[in-house]
């Protein structure tokens, strides 16, 4: 799921979003060319739109900002934050920053280098810069839009002038982002004396895909197959969705968003607890529109106020977020209402405290070249608990349990422009994806096979036990035997006394791995962000340091160079 910057090969199909962006880009150039021809004058100012993205939304908005700037008679260009040095930033006049926040208040993958340089003591003064910042985030997290807040504050500290107040957008970002964009571009046009020209004469842009979170495509679930074997501690499933006549385009490496429906049994239990059993409209609302598994911050605060002597209030009073997370793990909203007893809110009081039910994004595990007319997912069903109550992941159990054979599911594609196979079919590719992290790499390998790519491919994969958790074993073995998969390193952690992970295999093959990087390999990581991705990066830095023999700082700069070249990208969650 979504980094930026990979070039798309000339013969590869564009997604609807990419075509729309490209058409807007071309239309903007055409409009600017006509205006220049008529007035023999360059744009009054150039707007540099700098984006930091993890899933592609910020990059898409950056493209829309550029097209909007050109429609206002301004010059415009979009650049990933990591491609901008502080000295380059100091040479710019008007900058709009669009950035998401990753993890617990961290910069997205393509903005980390930019932020390290910007926050350093050697960053230049920016008195000549006028700027505005647009943040994308999720209010369910404590560090909501933290990356945008940090950049906004730091630019001001360095002397830049804020053109417009920062906007911090929640998960439903489209309307507030559009309002902010319109206001900022109008202000820029007025400030610089730009003319809107005649944008209505521009070549019409192809519209964005009609399928999105507000209008998902109802796709037939054609395949629901269990991949893990009996005895596995996990339940990993392979899904195939029929795209029918939707016209949906996607690239290997994109994500598919699934619009889930809550478990009807949980909805009924909630309504019974709230004394509202039989309320059909409330049942529909709780089933399809509200998040009823994970409590919102607003609900937690409300329950603490209602029951100040309760266990939840005691945990919150400690002020330790990790303690609260640990206490909440394994509990859902029904548990919290039961714990609150008679102090619990009524249904009308509860509904405003529930977050909207959001689509869940999963890395696509297919290639449109190898699997035309369908899109595949590889999903671990989340289940825990025993006895009186069992719990399940909202979307994973919806797919596994509640969609019958041939049933339909609301879906839409979330493009990830940077996480795709190399544009150069001869470039080597290293993929590190344990567990369900293998998903995009299955798509990558099928894509390269379908394209007849000559570049070597190396996969590091692992899980707990080979006998039960080696998903896609037959496919991977076949790809290796056919020569598509050059190297396959496996790490099954529980098959021996000492645990072995993918990073263990990386260290064991340190010399060969570094040689591939020196020969131009693109390195991809997919899977768990909490531990695996960090452990893999630590191992990668160790490999580089050991092979180069120049110390940790040199290894860090080498890896930073791979990031800048878009040869080290991650899809982690």
SULCORUR-V787685 format. One record per pair of residues at least 24 apart in sequence whose C-alpha atoms are under 10 Angstrom apart, sorted by the first residue. I is the first residue (numbers start at 1). J is the second residue. Records with the same first field share a line. If there is no record, write none. Layout:
BEGIN
I: J ; J
END
This chain:
BEGIN
1: 54 ; 55 ; 56 ; 253 ; 254 ; 255 ; 256 ; 257 ; 361 ; 362 ; 363 ; 364 ; 414 ; 415 ; 416 ; 417 ; 418 ; 419 ; 440 ; 526 ; 527 ; 570 ; 571 ; 572 ; 573
2: 53 ; 54 ; 55 ; 56 ; 57 ; 59 ; 108 ; 109 ; 253 ; 254 ; 255 ; 363 ; 414 ; 415 ; 416 ; 417 ; 418 ; 419 ; 420 ; 569 ; 570 ; 571 ; 572 ; 573
3: 52 ; 53 ; 54 ; 55 ; 56 ; 59 ; 80 ; 108 ; 109 ; 110 ; 111 ; 416 ; 417 ; 418 ; 419 ; 420 ; 563 ; 566 ; 568 ; 569 ; 570 ; 571
4: 51 ; 52 ; 53 ; 54 ; 55 ; 56 ; 58 ; 59 ; 79 ; 80 ; 81 ; 82 ; 109 ; 110 ; 416 ; 417 ; 418 ; 419 ; 420 ; 566 ; 569 ; 570
5: 59 ; 79 ; 80 ; 83 ; 110 ; 416 ; 417 ; 418 ; 419 ; 420 ; 564 ; 565 ; 566 ; 567 ; 569
6: 416 ; 417 ; 418 ; 419 ; 420 ; 421 ; 422 ; 423 ; 565 ; 566 ; 567 ; 569
7: 417 ; 418 ; 420 ; 421 ; 422 ; 423 ; 424 ; 566
8: 251 ; 417 ; 418 ; 420 ; 421 ; 422 ; 423 ; 424
9: 421 ; 422 ; 423 ; 424 ; 425
10: 423
11: 451
12: 251 ; 368 ; 369 ; 423 ; 451
13: 249 ; 250 ; 251 ; 368 ; 369
14: 249 ; 250 ; 251
15: 208 ; 209 ; 247 ; 248 ; 249 ; 250 ; 251 ; 254 ; 413 ; 414 ; 415 ; 417
16: 206 ; 207 ; 208 ; 209 ; 210 ; 211 ; 247 ; 248 ; 249 ; 250 ; 413 ; 415
17: 60 ; 206 ; 207 ; 208 ; 209 ; 210 ; 248 ; 249 ; 250 ; 413 ; 414 ; 415
18: 60 ; 63 ; 206 ; 208 ; 209 ; 249 ; 250 ; 415 ; 417
19: 205 ; 206 ; 207 ; 208 ; 209
20: 60 ; 63 ; 64 ; 204 ; 205 ; 206 ; 207 ; 208 ; 209
21: 60 ; 61 ; 62 ; 63 ; 64 ; 66 ; 67 ; 205 ; 206 ; 207 ; 208
22: 63 ; 67 ; 205 ; 206
23: 67 ; 203 ; 204 ; 205 ; 206 ; 207
24: 63 ; 64 ; 66 ; 67 ; 68 ; 70 ; 71 ; 202 ; 203 ; 204 ; 205 ; 206 ; 207
25: 63 ; 64 ; 66 ; 67 ; 68 ; 70 ; 76 ; 77 ; 205
26: 67 ; 202 ; 203 ; 204 ; 205
27: 67 ; 70 ; 71 ; 199 ; 201 ; 202 ; 203 ; 204 ; 205
28: 66 ; 67 ; 68 ; 69 ; 70 ; 71 ; 72 ; 73 ; 74 ; 75 ; 76 ; 199 ; 202 ; 203 ; 205
29: 67 ; 70 ; 71 ; 75 ; 76 ; 202 ; 203
30: 70 ; 199 ; 201 ; 202 ; 203
31: 70 ; 71 ; 72 ; 73 ; 196 ; 197 ; 198 ; 199 ; 200 ; 201 ; 202 ; 203
32: 70 ; 71 ; 72 ; 73 ; 74 ; 75 ; 196 ; 197 ; 198 ; 199 ; 202
34: 197 ; 198 ; 199 ; 201 ; 202
35: 73 ; 195 ; 196 ; 197 ; 198 ; 199
36: 73 ; 197
38: 197
42: 73 ; 74 ; 75
43: 70 ; 72 ; 73 ; 74 ; 75 ; 76 ; 192 ; 193 ; 194 ; 195
44: 73 ; 74 ; 75 ; 189 ; 191 ; 192 ; 193 ; 194 ; 195
45: 69 ; 73 ; 74 ; 75 ; 76 ; 93 ; 94 ; 188 ; 189 ; 191 ; 192 ; 193 ; 194
46: 70 ; 73 ; 74 ; 75 ; 76 ; 77 ; 92 ; 93 ; 94 ; 95 ; 188 ; 192
47: 74 ; 75 ; 76 ; 77 ; 78 ; 92 ; 93 ; 94 ; 95 ; 96 ; 130 ; 131 ; 185 ; 188
48: 75 ; 76 ; 77 ; 78 ; 79 ; 89 ; 92 ; 93 ; 94 ; 95 ; 96 ; 97 ; 131
49: 76 ; 77 ; 78 ; 79 ; 80 ; 81 ; 94 ; 95 ; 96 ; 97 ; 98 ; 131 ; 132 ; 133
50: 77 ; 78 ; 79 ; 80 ; 81 ; 82 ; 83 ; 84 ; 89 ; 95 ; 96 ; 97 ; 98 ; 99 ; 111 ; 133
51: 78 ; 79 ; 80 ; 81 ; 82 ; 83 ; 96 ; 97 ; 98 ; 99 ; 100 ; 108 ; 110 ; 111 ; 133 ; 134 ; 135
52: 79 ; 80 ; 81 ; 82 ; 97 ; 98 ; 99 ; 100 ; 101 ; 102 ; 107 ; 108 ; 109 ; 110 ; 111 ; 112 ; 114 ; 135 ; 136 ; 147 ; 148
53: 80 ; 81 ; 98 ; 99 ; 100 ; 101 ; 102 ; 107 ; 108 ; 109 ; 110 ; 111 ; 136 ; 416 ; 418
54: 99 ; 100 ; 101 ; 102 ; 107 ; 108 ; 109 ; 110 ; 111 ; 416 ; 418 ; 419 ; 570 ; 571 ; 572 ; 573
55: 100 ; 102 ; 108 ; 109 ; 254 ; 255 ; 361 ; 414 ; 415 ; 416 ; 417 ; 418 ; 419 ; 571 ; 572
56: 100 ; 254 ; 255 ; 414 ; 415 ; 416 ; 417 ; 418 ; 419
57: 98 ; 99 ; 100 ; 136 ; 173 ; 174 ; 414 ; 415 ; 416
58: 97 ; 98 ; 99 ; 100 ; 134 ; 135 ; 136
59: 98 ; 99 ; 100 ; 415 ; 416 ; 417 ; 418
60: 98 ; 415 ; 416 ; 417
61: 98 ; 99 ; 134 ; 174 ; 177 ; 178 ; 181
62: 96 ; 97 ; 98 ; 99 ; 181
64: 178 ; 181
65: 96 ; 98 ; 178 ; 181 ; 182 ; 184 ; 185
66: 96 ; 185
68: 181 ; 182 ; 185 ; 186 ; 196 ; 199
69: 181 ; 182 ; 184 ; 185 ; 186 ; 188 ; 189 ; 194 ; 196
70: 185 ; 194 ; 195 ; 196 ; 197 ; 199
71: 185 ; 195 ; 196 ; 197 ; 198 ; 199 ; 200 ; 202
72: 185 ; 186 ; 188 ; 189 ; 190 ; 194 ; 195 ; 196 ; 197 ; 198 ; 199
73: 189 ; 192 ; 193 ; 194 ; 195 ; 196 ; 197 ; 198 ; 199
74: 185 ; 188 ; 189 ; 192 ; 193 ; 194 ; 195 ; 196 ; 197
75: 194
80: 110 ; 111 ; 114 ; 564
81: 108 ; 109 ; 110 ; 111 ; 112 ; 113 ; 114 ; 115 ; 564
82: 109 ; 110 ; 111 ; 112 ; 113 ; 114 ; 115 ; 116 ; 117 ; 560 ; 563 ; 564 ; 565 ; 566
83: 110 ; 111 ; 113 ; 114 ; 563 ; 564 ; 565 ; 566
84: 111 ; 113 ; 114 ; 117 ; 564
85: 113 ; 114 ; 115 ; 117 ; 118 ; 123
86: 114 ; 115 ; 117 ; 118 ; 119 ; 120 ; 122 ; 123 ; 124 ; 125 ; 126
87: 117 ; 118 ; 123 ; 124 ; 125 ; 126
88: 124
89: 118 ; 123 ; 124 ; 125 ; 126 ; 128 ; 129
90: 123 ; 124 ; 125 ; 126 ; 127 ; 128 ; 129 ; 158 ; 160
91: 126 ; 128 ; 129
92: 126 ; 128 ; 129 ; 130 ; 131
93: 126 ; 127 ; 128 ; 129 ; 130 ; 131 ; 160
94: 128 ; 129 ; 130 ; 131 ; 132 ; 160 ; 161 ; 162 ; 163 ; 188
95: 129 ; 130 ; 131 ; 132 ; 133 ; 162 ; 163
96: 130 ; 131 ; 132 ; 133 ; 134 ; 163 ; 164 ; 181 ; 184 ; 185
97: 131 ; 132 ; 133 ; 134 ; 135 ; 148 ; 151 ; 152 ; 166
98: 132 ; 133 ; 134 ; 135 ; 136 ; 147 ; 148 ; 166 ; 167 ; 177
99: 133 ; 134 ; 135 ; 136 ; 137 ; 145 ; 146 ; 147 ; 148 ; 149 ; 151 ; 168
100: 134 ; 135 ; 136 ; 137 ; 138 ; 144 ; 145 ; 146 ; 147 ; 148 ; 168 ; 169
101: 135 ; 136 ; 137 ; 138 ; 143 ; 144 ; 145 ; 146 ; 147 ; 148 ; 149
102: 136 ; 137 ; 143 ; 144 ; 145 ; 146 ; 147 ; 529 ; 572 ; 573
103: 141 ; 143 ; 529 ; 530 ; 572 ; 573
104: 141 ; 142 ; 143 ; 144 ; 145 ; 146 ; 147 ; 530
105: 137 ; 141 ; 142 ; 143 ; 144 ; 145 ; 146 ; 147 ; 148 ; 149 ; 150
106: 143 ; 145 ; 146 ; 147 ; 148 ; 150
107: 145 ; 146 ; 147 ; 148 ; 150 ; 151
108: 147
109: 563 ; 568 ; 569 ; 570 ; 571 ; 572
110: 418 ; 563 ; 564 ; 566 ; 569 ; 570
111: 147 ; 563
112: 147 ; 560 ; 563
113: 560 ; 561 ; 563 ; 564
114: 151
115: 147 ; 150 ; 151 ; 154
118: 151 ; 154 ; 155 ; 158
119: 150 ; 151 ; 154 ; 155 ; 157 ; 158
123: 158
124: 158 ; 159
125: 155 ; 156 ; 157 ; 158 ; 159 ; 160
126: 155 ; 156 ; 157 ; 158 ; 159 ; 160 ; 161
127: 155 ; 156 ; 157 ; 158 ; 159 ; 160 ; 161
128: 159 ; 160 ; 161
129: 155 ; 156 ; 158 ; 159 ; 160 ; 161 ; 162 ; 163
130: 155 ; 156 ; 159 ; 160 ; 161 ; 162 ; 163 ; 164 ; 188
131: 155 ; 156 ; 160 ; 161 ; 162 ; 163 ; 164 ; 165 ; 166 ; 184
132: 160 ; 161 ; 162 ; 163 ; 164 ; 165 ; 166 ; 167 ; 180 ; 184
133: 162 ; 163 ; 164 ; 165 ; 166 ; 167 ; 168 ; 180 ; 184
134: 164 ; 165 ; 166 ; 167 ; 168 ; 169 ; 176 ; 177 ; 180 ; 181
135: 166 ; 167 ; 168 ; 169 ; 170 ; 173 ; 177
136: 167 ; 168 ; 169 ; 170 ; 171 ; 172 ; 173 ; 174 ; 177
137: 168 ; 169 ; 170 ; 171 ; 172 ; 173
138: 168 ; 169 ; 170 ; 171 ; 172 ; 173
139: 168 ; 169 ; 170 ; 171 ; 296 ; 297 ; 298 ; 355
140: 170 ; 171 ; 294 ; 295 ; 296 ; 297 ; 298 ; 355
141: 296 ; 297
142: 297 ; 321
144: 168 ; 169 ; 170
145: 169 ; 170
163: 187 ; 188 ; 191
164: 188
171: 356 ; 358
172: 213 ; 214 ; 356 ; 358
209: 246 ; 247 ; 248 ; 249 ; 412 ; 413
210: 246 ; 247 ; 248 ; 412
211: 246 ; 247 ; 248 ; 410 ; 411 ; 412 ; 413
212: 257 ; 410 ; 411 ; 412 ; 413 ; 414
213: 257 ; 258 ; 259 ; 358 ; 359 ; 410 ; 411 ; 412 ; 413 ; 414
214: 259 ; 412
215: 410 ; 411 ; 412
216: 257 ; 258 ; 259 ; 359 ; 409 ; 410 ; 411 ; 412 ; 413
217: 243 ; 244 ; 246 ; 248 ; 258 ; 259 ; 408 ; 409 ; 410 ; 411 ; 412 ; 413
218: 242 ; 243 ; 244 ; 246 ; 259 ; 407 ; 408 ; 409 ; 410 ; 411 ; 412
219: 243 ; 244 ; 245 ; 246 ; 374 ; 375 ; 406 ; 407 ; 408 ; 409 ; 410 ; 411 ; 412
220: 244 ; 374 ; 403 ; 405 ; 406 ; 407 ; 408 ; 409 ; 410 ; 411
221: 374 ; 375 ; 376 ; 399 ; 403 ; 404 ; 405 ; 406 ; 407 ; 408 ; 409 ; 410
222: 374 ; 376 ; 404 ; 405 ; 406 ; 407 ; 408
223: 376 ; 405 ; 406
224: 377 ; 378 ; 399 ; 400 ; 401 ; 403 ; 404 ; 405 ; 406
225: 378 ; 400
226: 378 ; 379 ; 380 ; 400 ; 471
227: 378 ; 379 ; 380 ; 468 ; 469 ; 470 ; 471 ; 472 ; 473
228: 380 ; 467 ; 468 ; 469 ; 470 ; 471 ; 472
229: 466 ; 467 ; 468 ; 469 ; 470 ; 471
230: 467 ; 468 ; 469
231: 465 ; 467 ; 468 ; 469
232: 464 ; 465 ; 466 ; 467 ; 468 ; 469
233: 464 ; 465 ; 468 ; 469
234: 380 ; 381 ; 382 ; 383 ; 435 ; 463 ; 464 ; 468 ; 469
235: 379 ; 380 ; 381 ; 382 ; 383 ; 400 ; 469
236: 378 ; 379 ; 380 ; 381 ; 382 ; 396 ; 400 ; 435 ; 436 ; 469 ; 471
237: 377 ; 378 ; 379 ; 380 ; 381 ; 396 ; 399 ; 400 ; 436 ; 471
238: 365 ; 376 ; 377 ; 378 ; 379 ; 380 ; 400 ; 439 ; 471 ; 472
239: 365 ; 375 ; 376 ; 377 ; 378 ; 379 ; 399 ; 400
240: 365 ; 366 ; 371 ; 374 ; 375 ; 376 ; 377 ; 378
241: 373 ; 374 ; 375 ; 376 ; 377 ; 406 ; 408 ; 409 ; 411
242: 372 ; 373 ; 374 ; 375 ; 376 ; 406 ; 408
243: 372 ; 373 ; 374 ; 375 ; 411
244: 373 ; 374
245: 373
246: 373
247: 373
248: 373 ; 374 ; 375 ; 412 ; 413
249: 368 ; 372 ; 373 ; 374 ; 375 ; 412 ; 413 ; 415
250: 364 ; 366 ; 367 ; 368 ; 374 ; 375 ; 412 ; 413 ; 414 ; 415 ; 416
251: 364 ; 366 ; 367 ; 368 ; 369 ; 413 ; 414 ; 415 ; 416 ; 417 ; 419 ; 420 ; 421 ; 443 ; 444 ; 447
252: 363 ; 364 ; 365 ; 366 ; 367 ; 368 ; 369 ; 375 ; 415 ; 416 ; 417 ; 419 ; 420 ; 421 ; 439 ; 440 ; 441 ; 442 ; 443 ; 444 ; 445 ; 446 ; 447 ; 448
253: 363 ; 364 ; 365 ; 366 ; 367 ; 414 ; 415 ; 416 ; 417 ; 418 ; 419 ; 420 ; 421 ; 439 ; 440 ; 441 ; 442 ; 443 ; 444 ; 571
254: 361 ; 362 ; 363 ; 364 ; 365 ; 366 ; 367 ; 413 ; 414 ; 415 ; 416 ; 417 ; 418 ; 419 ; 420 ; 440 ; 443 ; 571
255: 360 ; 361 ; 362 ; 363 ; 364 ; 365 ; 375 ; 377 ; 412 ; 413 ; 414 ; 415 ; 416 ; 419 ; 440 ; 571
256: 359 ; 360 ; 361 ; 362 ; 363 ; 364 ; 365 ; 375 ; 376 ; 377 ; 411 ; 412 ; 413 ; 414 ; 415
257: 358 ; 359 ; 360 ; 361 ; 362 ; 363 ; 364 ; 395 ; 410 ; 411 ; 412 ; 413 ; 414
258: 358 ; 359 ; 360 ; 361 ; 362 ; 395 ; 396 ; 398 ; 399 ; 409 ; 410 ; 411 ; 412 ; 413
259: 288 ; 357 ; 358 ; 359 ; 360 ; 361 ; 394 ; 395 ; 398 ; 409 ; 410 ; 411 ; 412
260: 287 ; 288 ; 289 ; 357 ; 358 ; 359 ; 360 ; 394 ; 395 ; 396 ; 397 ; 398 ; 399 ; 402 ; 409 ; 410 ; 411
261: 286 ; 287 ; 288 ; 289 ; 290 ; 291 ; 357 ; 358 ; 359 ; 394 ; 395 ; 397 ; 398 ; 399 ; 402 ; 403 ; 409 ; 410
262: 286 ; 287 ; 288 ; 289 ; 290 ; 291 ; 292 ; 293 ; 357 ; 393 ; 394 ; 395 ; 397 ; 398 ; 402
263: 287 ; 288 ; 292 ; 293 ; 391 ; 392 ; 393 ; 394 ; 395 ; 397 ; 398 ; 401 ; 402
264: 288 ; 402
266: 292 ; 293 ; 333 ; 334 ; 391
267: 292 ; 334
269: 334
270: 333 ; 334 ; 335 ; 337 ; 338 ; 347
271: 334 ; 346 ; 347
273: 334 ; 337 ; 338 ; 341 ; 344 ; 346 ; 347
274: 334 ; 337 ; 338 ; 344 ; 345 ; 346 ; 347 ; 348 ; 350
275: 346 ; 347
276: 346 ; 347
282: 347 ; 348 ; 351
285: 351 ; 356 ; 357
286: 351 ; 354 ; 356 ; 357
287: 357
288: 356 ; 357 ; 358
289: 354 ; 355 ; 356 ; 357 ; 358
290: 351 ; 352 ; 353 ; 354 ; 355 ; 356 ; 357 ; 358
291: 333 ; 351 ; 353 ; 354 ; 355 ; 356 ; 357 ; 358 ; 394
292: 332 ; 333 ; 334 ; 351 ; 354 ; 355 ; 356 ; 357 ; 394
293: 330 ; 331 ; 332 ; 333 ; 334 ; 335 ; 354 ; 357 ; 391 ; 392 ; 393 ; 394
294: 328 ; 329 ; 330 ; 331 ; 332 ; 333 ; 334 ; 354 ; 355 ; 394
295: 328 ; 331 ; 332 ; 333 ; 334 ; 336 ; 353 ; 354 ; 355
296: 333 ; 353 ; 354 ; 355 ; 356
297: 353 ; 354 ; 355
298: 352 ; 353 ; 354 ; 355
299: 333 ; 336 ; 345 ; 349 ; 350 ; 351 ; 352 ; 353 ; 354 ; 355
300: 333 ; 336 ; 353
301: 353
302: 344 ; 345 ; 349 ; 350 ; 353
303: 336 ; 337 ; 339 ; 340 ; 343 ; 344 ; 345
304: 340 ; 343
305: 343
306: 340 ; 342 ; 343 ; 344 ; 345
307: 339 ; 340 ; 341 ; 342 ; 343 ; 344
308: 340 ; 343
309: 340
310: 339 ; 340 ; 341 ; 343
311: 336 ; 339 ; 340
312: 336 ; 339 ; 340
330: 383 ; 384 ; 385 ; 390 ; 391 ; 392
331: 385 ; 391
332: 391
335: 389
357: 394
358: 394 ; 395
359: 394 ; 395 ; 410 ; 411 ; 412
360: 394 ; 395 ; 396 ; 411
361: 395 ; 411 ; 412 ; 413 ; 414 ; 573
362: 413 ; 414 ; 436 ; 439 ; 440 ; 573
363: 414 ; 416 ; 436 ; 437 ; 438 ; 439 ; 440 ; 441 ; 443 ; 526 ; 527 ; 571 ; 572
364: 413 ; 414 ; 439 ; 440 ; 441 ; 442 ; 443 ; 444
365: 436 ; 437 ; 438 ; 439 ; 440 ; 441 ; 442 ; 443 ; 444 ; 445 ; 446
366: 439 ; 440 ; 441 ; 442 ; 443 ; 444 ; 445 ; 446 ; 447
367: 440 ; 441 ; 442 ; 443 ; 444 ; 445 ; 446 ; 447 ; 448 ; 449 ; 450
368: 443 ; 446 ; 447 ; 450
369: 443 ; 446 ; 447 ; 448 ; 449 ; 450 ; 451
370: 443 ; 445 ; 446 ; 447 ; 448 ; 449 ; 450 ; 451
371: 443 ; 446 ; 447 ; 450
375: 413 ; 443
376: 439 ; 440 ; 442 ; 443
377: 436 ; 439 ; 440 ; 443
378: 435 ; 436 ; 437 ; 438 ; 439 ; 440 ; 442 ; 471
379: 435 ; 436 ; 437 ; 439
380: 435 ; 436
416: 571
418: 566 ; 567 ; 569 ; 570 ; 571
419: 444 ; 524 ; 525 ; 526 ; 566 ; 567 ; 568 ; 569 ; 570 ; 571
420: 444 ; 447 ; 524 ; 569
421: 445 ; 447 ; 448 ; 522 ; 524
422: 448 ; 453 ; 455 ; 521 ; 522 ; 523 ; 566 ; 567
424: 453 ; 454 ; 455
425: 451 ; 452 ; 453 ; 454 ; 455 ; 456
426: 452 ; 453 ; 454 ; 455 ; 456 ; 520 ; 521
427: 453 ; 454 ; 455 ; 456 ; 457 ; 516 ; 519 ; 520 ; 521 ; 522
428: 453 ; 454 ; 455 ; 456 ; 457 ; 458 ; 486 ; 516 ; 517 ; 519 ; 520 ; 521 ; 522 ; 523
429: 455 ; 456 ; 457 ; 458 ; 459 ; 485 ; 486 ; 516 ; 517 ; 520 ; 521 ; 522 ; 523 ; 524 ; 567
430: 456 ; 457 ; 458 ; 459 ; 460 ; 487 ; 513 ; 516 ; 517 ; 521 ; 522 ; 523 ; 524 ; 525 ; 567 ; 568
431: 457 ; 458 ; 459 ; 460 ; 461 ; 488 ; 522 ; 523 ; 524 ; 525 ; 526 ; 570
432: 458 ; 459 ; 460 ; 461 ; 462 ; 489 ; 502 ; 503 ; 506 ; 523 ; 524 ; 525 ; 526 ; 527 ; 532 ; 533 ; 536 ; 570
433: 459 ; 460 ; 461 ; 462 ; 463 ; 502 ; 524 ; 525 ; 526 ; 527 ; 528 ; 532 ; 533 ; 571 ; 572
434: 459 ; 460 ; 461 ; 462 ; 463 ; 464 ; 470 ; 490 ; 491 ; 492 ; 501 ; 502 ; 525 ; 526 ; 527 ; 528 ; 532
435: 461 ; 462 ; 463 ; 464 ; 469 ; 470 ; 471 ; 526 ; 527 ; 528
436: 461 ; 462 ; 463 ; 471 ; 526 ; 527 ; 528
437: 461 ; 462 ; 525 ; 526 ; 527 ; 528 ; 571 ; 572 ; 573
438: 462 ; 471 ; 472 ; 525 ; 526 ; 527
439: 472 ; 526 ; 527
440: 524 ; 525 ; 526 ; 527 ; 571
441: 524 ; 525 ; 526
442: 472 ; 475 ; 476 ; 479
445: 476 ; 479 ; 484 ; 485
446: 475 ; 479 ; 484 ; 485
448: 484 ; 485
449: 479 ; 482 ; 483 ; 484 ; 485
452: 484
453: 484
454: 483 ; 484
455: 484 ; 485 ; 486 ; 521
456: 483 ; 484 ; 485 ; 486 ; 487 ; 516 ; 521
457: 483 ; 484 ; 485 ; 486 ; 487 ; 488 ; 521 ; 522
458: 484 ; 485 ; 486 ; 487 ; 488 ; 489 ; 513 ; 516 ; 521 ; 523
459: 485 ; 486 ; 487 ; 488 ; 489 ; 490 ; 502 ; 524
460: 487 ; 488 ; 489 ; 490 ; 491 ; 501 ; 502 ; 503 ; 505 ; 506 ; 525
461: 488 ; 489 ; 490 ; 491 ; 492 ; 501 ; 502 ; 503 ; 505
462: 489 ; 490 ; 491 ; 492 ; 493 ; 500 ; 501 ; 502 ; 503 ; 505
463: 490 ; 491 ; 492 ; 493 ; 494 ; 495 ; 500 ; 501 ; 502
464: 491 ; 492 ; 493 ; 494 ; 495 ; 499 ; 500 ; 501
465: 491 ; 492 ; 493 ; 494 ; 495 ; 496
466: 490 ; 491 ; 492 ; 493 ; 494 ; 495
467: 492 ; 495
501: 532 ; 535 ; 536
502: 532 ; 535 ; 536 ; 539
503: 532 ; 533 ; 535 ; 536 ; 537 ; 538 ; 539 ; 540
504: 535 ; 536 ; 539
505: 539
506: 536 ; 539 ; 540 ; 542 ; 543
507: 536 ; 539 ; 540 ; 542 ; 543 ; 546
508: 543
509: 543
510: 539 ; 540 ; 542 ; 543 ; 544 ; 546 ; 547
511: 543 ; 544 ; 546 ; 547 ; 548
512: 543 ; 547
513: 540 ; 543 ; 544 ; 547
514: 540 ; 543 ; 544 ; 545 ; 546 ; 547 ; 548
515: 544 ; 547
517: 544 ; 562 ; 567 ; 568
520: 562 ; 567
521: 562 ; 567 ; 568
522: 562 ; 563 ; 565 ; 566 ; 567 ; 568 ; 569
523: 562 ; 563 ; 566 ; 567 ; 568 ; 569 ; 570
524: 566 ; 567 ; 568 ; 569 ; 570 ; 571
525: 568 ; 569 ; 570 ; 571 ; 572
526: 569 ; 570 ; 571 ; 572 ; 573
527: 570 ; 571 ; 572 ; 573
528: 571 ; 572 ; 573
529: 570 ; 571 ; 572 ; 573
530: 572 ; 573
532: 572
533: 570 ; 571 ; 572 ; 573
END
